[in-house]
């Protein structure tokens, strides 16, 4: 094809063109690598936060409550009144506005003077609702960060799982060639050939299953960060650091987003109690009316004061106060119960995370070396004509299972790490240095 492209071009010019091709290819590869920069966990969290519409919705809800707090602290609008009083409807002066001395054209204004403590209570209620909306935003942010981190880690470990299985498949494929050669040389049986091919086919099936799980992990990650989820991932941060400890867990979980949100909900309920209590004191209304009569009669001014009479306060206003107090007590009880539940869940996650790390150390120090040595021993025996191929395949299968189990255990520990690390809001002191930016571990896990 290149000869056709450069047909008729002098040889020196052709050589220069050929020398440019590797440079162009390198430049294209460099551009492609730049476009596919590795996606770090921190960058994924930032993208998820910037992309979230739920956070924007909570901000709008908080702004709405703040605006209502200002409006609720103002006096009601005055009422303008227009009217005709004592208009005759029969006789010589019927429907006349000026002949009868009692007929008056009236214009007036009425203003309700709400008590200042009642206005403050109403404004405080909406202020508490704005704070509750901000706490709900913190809950949504913590959930978003936790789910994004778990989706990122799931994809990372599923990719590692595929790599492990593909590496094992490559080694198992060599076993097919060895069994074929042994069968042709009269040192093996056809059953050994089929056994080796079956082992590879089983690994292929596990690869397909893992690739399906990898596709699901990519979809979950894309739900939070969009199309950027297709970029390659960088190594994860150090997963052996959790700034939570069992002795101080109750104090640390006082800042749990859901507990803080329930505390704000409790404050809203208490503000409702304050509003109901302020309603037990009536507000006054003052009305000023100017009455105009016929030209032969004097005009008049009227001043009226109205005061609601709470004649059955024990069955109306007091009942409302009692109802609001019961709701406040309900919110308090729910907060205490939620605190206990989060405390128990976090203790369980922390204990499971520590147990998984201990099991991972056992895999690294004992189980993986034993599985590897067993495979080597059976391979050596088979090559020396002193062992069976079935023993080799069984040892290799157990080694694959051990490596996959170790990787699944690491993935489960990483999910627990995400649950614990992104449990508290990012501005909390316990999360300020939650993990290093570098993928190289620099600290050890908190030990109990």
C-alpha positions, -999 to +999 in steps of 0.1 A: +000+000+000+028+024+009+045+017-025+013+028-042+011+059-021+047+069-029+048+057-066+067+082-087+084+099-057+122+100-057+139+074-035+155+100-012+121+117-007+106+083-001+131+075+026+123+108+043+086+100+042+092+065+057+114+080+084+085+103+093+060+074+097+074+062+131+074+097+144+038+102+134+028+069+149+046+078+182+028+112+182-006+096+176+001+070+204+012+098+227-020+117+220-041+087+226-024+080+259-029+116+269-066+114+261-069+082+281-053+094+313-056+072+343-087+079+364-078+083+401-102+077+429-100+113+441-108+125+406-137+102+403-151+116+436-147+151+423-165+143+391-193+126+409-198+156+432-197+181+403-222+160+382-247+153+410-281+169+406-293+157+440-268+181+457-282+210+436-317+200+445-308+201+482-291+235+478-323+248+462-344+234+490-322+251+516-324+284+497-362+281+495-364+277+533-341+307+539-362+329+517-393+317+536-376+325+569-373+361+559-410+363+547-423+346+579-407+372+601-427+400+585-461+414+596-491+404+574-500+427+546-526+453+555-561+449+541-578+477+521-615+480+527-641+497+505-679+497+512-712+513+512-732+513+545-769+518+551-779+522+515-818+526+512-834+501+488-870+515+487-888+548+491-880+581+475-843+578+484-838+543+473-803+535+459-792+571+466-758+576+481-763+611+493-799+617+504-801+596+535-780+608+565-772+572+575-758+563+540-720+563+541-693+555+515-664+539+535-627+534+528-604+520+553-574+499+561-569+471+586-536+458+599-530+427+620-502+432+645-486+398+650-467+394+683-429+397+678-423+363+695-447+347+671-429+362+641-396+350+655-409+315+661-422+313+625-389+326+610-369+302+632-390+273+620-380+279+584-344+286+594-343+251+611-358+237+578-329+253+559-304+237+582-322+204+579-319+207+541-282+214+544-279+183+566-298+163+540-273+175+514-244+162+536-262+128+537-265+128+500-229+139+495-216+111+519-237+085+500-225+098+467-189+096+477-193+062+493-211+047+463-187+062+438-157+049+457-172+014+459-180+014+422-145+026+414-130-002+436-153-028+422-142-020+386-105-020+397-107-054+413-128-069+386-102-059+361-075-074+382-096-106+384-098-108+346-060-103+344-053-131+369-076-155+350-061-146+316-026-152+329-037-186+343-054-194+310-021-187+291-003-211+314-031-237+310-028-234+272+008-245+275-004-276+293-026-285+263+005-283+241+024-305+266-003-331+268-006-332+230+032-338+227+031-364+254+002-382+237+020-382+203+052-394+220+033-423+237+039-410+272+003-397+278-033-406+270-060-390+250-079-385+283-051-362+294-055-341+263-092-337+269-087-329+305-062-301+297-086-287+271-115-289+296-094-270+322-089-242+296-126-242+287-135-238+324-111-209+327-126-193+296-161-196+312-148-179+344-133-152+323-166-145+305-184-144+339-159-120+353-160-098+322-198-096+327-193-085+363-167-060+350-192-046+326-217-042+354-190-025+375-183+000+347-220+007+344-223+014+381-193+038+379-207+055+349-239+062+368-219+085+391-193+100+368-206+096+333-187+086+302-153+092+320-158+058+336-144+042+305-110+056+311-083+033+326-079+034+363-048+043+383-037+022+413-059+028+443-047+047+474-035+030+505-064+008+517-048+000+551-057+033+568-090+039+586-092+069+610-118+052+632-112+033+664-135+012+685-130+031+719-138+065+704-164+053+679-194+067+697-179+102+698-169+101+662-203+089+650-219+119+666-209+136+633-225+109+612-245+127+584-277+108+590-275+114+628-268+151+622-298+152+598-321+136+624-308+161+649-318+190+626-352+173+620-356+172+658-348+210+658-375+215+632-400+196+653-391+217+683-395+249+663-430+237+654-437+234+691-425+270+696-449+281+669-478+262+684-470+277+718-469+312+704-504+306+689-518+303+724-515+342+726-539+361+703-529+388+678-546+421+676-560+437+645-566+475+642-589+490+615-592+527+606-623+536+585-632+569+568-669+573+562-682+599+537-719+609+538-740+633+517-730+670+513-755+680+540-740+657+566-707+655+584-681+628+575-670+603+601-639+583+611-641+549+628-614+530+646-620+493+654-598+468+673-604+431+671-591+404+694-597+367+688-612+350+718-597+317+726-626+304+746-618+267+743-580+268+745-576+235+763-592+216+734-577+236+706-545+255+711-533+233+739-540+201+719-520+215+690-491+221+713-493+186+727-494+172+692-463+191+681-445+180+713-453+144+706-438+147+671-407+163+686-404+133+710-408+110+680-379+126+662-358+124+693-365+087+697-357+081+661-324+099+663-314+079+694-323+046+676-305+056+644-274+064+664-274+030+680-279+013+646-251+033+630-228+025+659-235-012+657-231-012+619-198+007+620-184-016+647-193-046+626-177-031+595-145-022+614-142-056+628-148-073+595-123-050+578-096-059+603-105-096+600-103-095+562-068-078+565-057-106+588-070-132+564-052-115+535-019-117+554-026-154+560-032-159+523+001-141+514+022-159+540+007-194+538-021-203+514-007-187+482+029-201+487+015-236+494-007-235+463+022-223+442+046-250+455+020-277+451+016-267+414+054-267+409+058-301+426+031-318+405+045-302+373+080-315+382+066-350+389+046-350+356+076-339+336+097-366+352+071-392+343+063-398+379+030-380+382-004-377+365-017-348+345-049-349+365-029-340+396-013-311+377-046-298+366-061-302+400-032-283+416-034-256+390-072-253+396-067-249+433-040-223+428-063-203+406-091-206+431-067-195+459-056-165+439-091-155+430-103-160+466-075-138+478-084-111+453-121-114+462-111-110+499-091-079+490-121-065+471-144-071+500-119-054+524-117-025+499-155-021+500-155-021+538-127+004+536-149+027+515-178+022+539-156+033+568-136+060+551-165+078+535-188+074+565-182+109+579-185+142+560-152+153+543-149+184+565-148+163+597-113+161+613-113+123+612-115+124+575-091+153+568-062+129+561-082+098+553-057+084+527-027+096+509-029+108+473+000+085+463-009+049+456+021+039+478+010+030+513+026+053+539+009+043+571-006+013+588-041+004+598-055+014+632-051-016+655-073-023+684 
